Amino acid sequence: MDHPLPEKAIIALGPWLETPVGSYVRAWQQERLDMLTADIFGFNALQIGLPQINALRANRMPNKWMTDTHLPTDSDSAPSRPIVVVHDFAELPFASQSLDLIVLPHVLEFAEEPHQVLREVERVLIPEGQVIVCGFNPASLWGLRQVTSRLTGTPFLPEHGEFISLPRLKDWLKLLSMEVNRGHFGCYAPPCLTEKWLSRFAFMDEAGERWWPYLGAVYMVQAVKRVRGMRLIGPAWSKHTAKAPRGVPVTNRVQKHK
């Protein structure tokens, strides 16, 4: 690489995930990601950012990559998997229409150019490829706590995030011809800082899913890239089964983690 990449504010979310409330969020997201990605098939999958969460753990594609804006330092919390590509989130170093699945855990709300990130995601996804977006829900008790705590100088969540509402995210995806087919809300406990109080409010997770499902502190959205005039109805098998591609061409900005 010719010059170091600027470190995005998302890196502040890594240490936050090690706190009691961060662990609560991470556990819910890991469970949902395992459920959503287990049945998504293809050859090439990519997780962009937040290596503290192993978003592709349950996925069975032969080629899986973890990327970030920087390699981990001694002060960073340990990543769940090695980072194999370092890049600017607004410029994905992958060929167009080369990836089957992309997971964006809290990338858009901490990115400098979230629209450009999504445009790049649409570019590198194959037709009918899928993207999963994780984010904090501003229409929740946590979102309200974040707004009020900023006034006092003690933000509950990492302060540099620009949290995106679900309707707004759906509009962005629709403009890029990506159709939302699944959505989940979770983490209904009040914005508590200690494990003791989070445990006391554990009952609210089940109650929230039933009575106020859209007020969860975090959401997860799964969308499919649609191409006008194209409809995939299944693989065309021949007597000579084609071998899976070994990998995806990337630019010369790939940096291996040693």
C-alpha positions in Angstrom: 0.0 0.0 0.0 1.3 3.5 -0.8 -0.1 5.2 2.2 -1.8 4.3 5.5 -5.5 4.2 5.5 -7.4 6.5 7.9 -8.8 4.6 10.9 -12.6 4.8 11.0 -14.6 5.5 14.1 -15.8 1.9 14.0 -12.6 0.8 15.7 -14.1 2.4 18.9 -16.8 -0.2 18.8 -14.4 -3.1 19.3 -13.5 -2.2 23.0 -17.2 -1.4 23.6 -18.1 -4.9 22.7 -16.0 -6.2 25.5 -18.1 -4.4 28.1 -21.1 -6.2 29.7 -23.6 -4.4 27.5 -21.4 -4.9 24.5 -21.2 -8.7 25.2 -25.0 -8.7 25.4 -25.3 -7.2 21.9 -22.5 -9.4 20.5 -24.2 -12.6 21.8 -27.5 -11.7 20.2 -25.9 -10.8 16.9 -23.7 -13.9 16.8 -26.7 -16.1 17.3 -28.7 -14.4 14.6 -25.8 -14.3 12.1 -25.2 -18.0 12.6 -28.9 -18.6 11.8 -29.0 -16.3 8.8 -25.7 -17.3 7.1 -25.9 -21.1 7.7 -28.2 -21.6 4.7 -26.7 -19.1 2.2 -24.7 -21.0 -0.4 -22.1 -20.0 -3.0 -18.4 -19.8 -3.2 -17.2 -16.4 -1.9 -18.3 -14.6 1.3 -16.9 -11.4 2.9 -17.2 -9.8 6.3 -16.3 -6.1 6.3 -15.1 -4.6 9.6 -15.6 -5.4 13.3 -13.5 -8.6 13.5 -14.5 -9.1 17.1 -17.7 -10.7 15.7 -17.3 -13.8 13.5 -20.2 -13.1 11.2 -19.4 -16.0 8.8 -18.8 -18.7 11.5 -21.8 -20.9 10.5 -21.5 -20.3 6.7 -20.1 -23.2 4.6 -18.7 -21.4 1.6 -15.2 -22.5 0.6 -13.8 -18.9 0.4 -14.4 -16.5 3.3 -12.6 -13.2 3.9 -12.4 -10.8 6.8 -11.4 -7.2 6.0 -10.9 -4.0 8.0 -9.4 -0.6 7.7 -6.3 -1.5 9.7 -4.5 -4.5 11.1 -5.1 -5.1 14.8 -2.7 -3.5 17.3 -1.7 -4.5 20.8 -4.4 -2.1 22.2 -7.2 -3.7 20.1 -9.3 -6.5 21.4 -8.5 -9.8 19.8 -10.2 -10.4 16.4 -12.3 -13.6 16.0 -10.5 -14.3 12.7 -7.4 -13.1 11.0 -7.8 -9.9 8.8 -6.7 -10.8 5.3 -7.5 -7.6 3.4 -7.0 -4.0 4.6 -8.9 -1.3 2.6 -11.0 1.8 2.7 -14.6 0.7 3.2 -15.7 3.0 0.4 -13.5 1.1 -2.1 -13.8 -2.7 -2.0 -10.8 -4.4 -3.6 -12.8 -7.2 -5.2 -13.9 -7.7 -8.8 -17.4 -6.7 -9.9 -20.0 -9.5 -9.5 -17.6 -11.8 -7.6 -19.1 -12.3 -4.2 -22.1 -14.3 -3.0 -22.5 -12.9 0.5 -21.3 -9.7 2.3 -21.9 -9.0 6.0 -21.7 -5.4 7.3 -21.7 -5.4 11.1 -22.2 -1.8 12.1 -20.1 -0.5 9.2 -22.6 1.9 7.6 -23.3 3.9 10.8 -19.6 4.4 11.4 -18.5 4.9 7.8 -17.7 8.4 6.4 -19.6 7.6 3.2 -22.3 4.9 4.0 -24.0 5.4 0.6 -20.7 4.8 -1.2 -20.1 1.6 0.9 -23.5 0.3 -0.2 -22.8 1.1 -3.8 -19.6 -0.8 -3.7 -21.4 -3.7 -2.0 -23.9 -3.8 -4.9 -21.1 -3.7 -7.4 -19.2 -6.7 -6.1 -22.3 -8.9 -5.4 -23.3 -11.4 -8.0 -27.0 -11.2 -9.2 -29.1 -12.7 -6.4 -26.1 -12.2 -4.0 -27.0 -11.3 -0.5 -26.0 -8.7 2.1 -26.6 -8.6 5.8 -26.5 -5.3 7.7 -26.3 -4.9 11.5 -27.0 -1.6 13.1 -28.2 0.2 16.2 -31.9 1.2 16.2 -32.3 4.9 16.9 -36.0 4.3 17.6 -35.3 2.5 20.9 -34.5 3.2 24.5 -30.9 2.9 23.7 -31.2 5.5 20.9 -33.0 7.8 23.3 -30.3 7.3 25.9 -27.6 8.0 23.3 -29.2 11.3 22.4 -29.6 12.5 26.0 -26.2 11.3 27.1 -24.5 13.2 24.4 -25.8 16.4 26.0 -24.1 15.4 29.3 -20.9 14.3 27.6 -21.2 10.6 28.6 -22.5 8.7 25.5 -23.9 5.2 26.2 -22.7 3.9 22.8 -19.6 4.9 20.8 -20.2 8.6 20.2 -19.1 8.9 16.6 -21.8 6.6 15.2 -24.5 8.1 13.0 -27.3 5.6 13.7 -29.5 4.8 10.7 -33.3 4.0 11.0 -34.6 0.9 9.4 -36.9 2.7 7.0 -34.0 4.9 5.9 -31.8 1.8 5.3 -34.6 0.1 3.3 -34.8 3.2 1.1 -31.1 3.1 0.4 -31.2 -0.6 -0.4 -34.2 -0.2 -2.7 -32.5 2.5 -4.7 -29.7 0.0 -5.4 -32.2 -2.7 -6.4 -31.6 -4.7 -3.3 -34.7 -6.3 -1.9 -35.1 -6.8 1.8 -36.3 -10.3 2.6 -35.6 -10.7 6.3 -35.4 -8.4 9.3 -34.8 -8.9 13.0 -34.8 -6.8 16.1 -33.1 -7.7 19.4 -31.7 -6.6 22.7 -34.8 -5.2 24.4 -33.3 -4.6 27.9 -33.0 -1.0 29.0 -29.7 0.7 28.5 -27.9 -0.7 31.6 -24.2 -0.7 32.0 -23.7 -3.7 34.4 -24.2 -7.4 33.9 -26.3 -7.5 37.1 -29.0 -5.1 35.8 -28.9 -6.7 32.3 -29.6 -10.0 33.9 -32.5 -8.6 35.8 -34.1 -7.3 32.6 -33.5 -10.5 30.6 -37.2 -11.2 30.6 -37.7 -8.2 28.4 -36.1 -9.9 25.4 -38.9 -12.4 25.1 -41.6 -9.8 26.0 -40.1 -7.3 23.5 -40.3 -9.7 20.6 -43.9 -10.3 21.3 -45.3 -6.9 22.3 -43.0 -4.2 21.0 -40.9 -5.9 18.2 -39.7 -2.8 16.5 -38.1 -1.2 19.6 -35.1 -3.5 19.9 -31.8 -1.8 20.5 -30.2 -3.4 17.5 -31.5 -4.7 14.1 -30.3 -7.1 11.4 -31.5 -6.8 7.8 -30.9 -9.3 5.0 -31.3 -8.2 1.4 -30.9 -9.8 -2.1 -29.4 -8.0 -5.1 -32.0 -8.1 -7.9 -31.1 -7.6 -11.5 -33.9 -6.4 -13.8 -34.8 -9.0 -16.4 -32.9 -11.8 -14.7 -34.4 -14.6 -12.6 -32.4 -17.5 -11.3 -34.4 -20.7 -11.1 -31.6 -23.1 -10.1 -28.2 -24.5 -11.4 -28.0 -26.0 -14.8 -26.3 -29.3 -14.2 -24.4 -31.1 -16.9 -22.7 -34.5 -17.0 -19.4 -32.8 -16.2 -19.9 -30.9 -13.0 -18.0 -27.6 -13.0 -15.4 -27.1 -10.3 -15.9 -24.3 -7.8 -13.7 -21.3 -8.5 -10.6 -21.2 -6.2 -11.0 -17.6 -5.3 -11.9 -14.1 -6.3 -9.5 -11.7 -8.1 -8.6 -8.8 -5.9 -6.5 -5.7 -6.5 -2.9 -5.4 -5.5 -3.9 -3.7 -2.3 -4.3 -7.1 -0.5 -2.3 -7.3 2.7 -1.9 -10.6 4.4 -2.1 -10.8 8.2 1.0 -12.4 9.6 
